[in-house]
Amino acid sequence: MAIKYPLPPEIDPERLPRHIAIIMDGNGRWAKAHKLQVALGHRAGTENLREIIRNASDIGVGALTLYAFSTENWRRSKTEVDALMQLILDFFASEIDELIENRVRITILGDKDGLPAPQREALAQAEERTRHLEGLRLNIAVNYGGRAELVRAAQQLAREAADGVLDPAAIDEAMLESRLYTAGVPDVDLLIRTSGEMRLSNFLLWQCSYAEFLFPETLWPDFHVPDLHRCIWQFQNRDRRYGGR
Ligand code: FPP
């Protein structure tokens, strides 16, 4: 089937970011600007997700990671947390068949055990049903914190060392990386945070070591495929040196 939004000619299809991560910020401000309740801002922020994921898959991005719910988001009102949890359920219920059809492999980043049972089960099921697929790697961060992820990896390594199955001197970057939620996924090449905020907010601290950061002013519900393409174009015009010259 033809790609709905092909890459514009100024983008080099051979130099796409292998891994794009998105902090989908600005749903609250979008809701306020439209005189709507915040939950409706989040709902609007799931409506553009389908086309963004579909296009990332169509154009051949290797991995896409979306920040859906951070460990800090529990501090929001119960009404807002409930709305976000419901949206996460609705998203998987409505999208899973198409994602499977498109060979998308879903991985959840974060502590599923800290989630209500329906969400925990739906997310585990989405991972299970797509584990064998080899298309786009779609990572959804839910109840995720970058520092907690590093602590968890350190605990796993320490446990193995205490059990005598791992020599602490053998711990290197690759070994630590293999204990992260993103094990096997390449580092983030491009990090996009919408709404003009310029913070990382505890997202993918390890994986973003050499990422290019872009902060478009667009509020997340207004961010569509042409905006994604503009970000990829900007990425391709950055000079990445990885500490070299
Ligand atoms: C930040 O906007 C956005 C969030 C905290 C939630 C993002 C979640 C979704 C888009 C929906 C669920 C996602 C999936 C994958 C099903 P904000 O509320 O902090 O915006 P503000 O800074 O304008 O208030």
Residues whose N, C-alpha, C, O or C-beta is under 5 A from the ligand:
A	BS01	FPP	M24 D25 G26 N27 G28 R29 W30 H42 G45 T46 Y67 A68 L87 I88 F91 I140
